[in-house]
Amino acid sequence: MEETLQRLQGRFQAISEQLESKNILLMGSRIDHLEKNVDELMTHAGMEDQEKKSMLEMS
């Protein structure tokens, strides 16, 4: 019985770690997409490269 519980706990831990990794990758992808959209919006707004740098340094 104890061995079964240990195996289940090990599987649960492995699945939890996989989900965490997947979520981290997903968040990284979303951040990359957001940065790209911000750059596009700044370009469409007519901001110069220097102004972009200043705004990014503030955050």
Buried (B, 14 or more C-beta within 10 A) or exposed (E): EEEEEEEEEEEEEEEEEEEEEEEEEEEEEEEEEEEEEEEEEBEEEEBEEEEBEEEEEEE
